[in-house]
Amino acid sequence: MRLRVLDCPVAGLRPELDGLRVVHLSDFHLGLPSRGEGAAERAVAWAAERRADLVCITGDLLTHP
């Protein structure tokens, strides 16, 4: 699991959105068998600390046995 903060300038972004904080969580692969549950819990706690304006969850949320 990688947790990192990146600054991503967006050309043409409206001034009132300057400083918008977006958290992107991806590929937890939850299900049985899975080691992703602990990673998901750590990622959610980390994301909550960032006090984001928007949270995006993408990728494979579930795994297949």
Secondary structure, 3 states (H helix, E strand, C coil): CCCCCCCCCCCCCCHHHCCCCEEEEECCCECCCCCHHHHHHHHHHHHHHHCCCEEEEECCCECCC
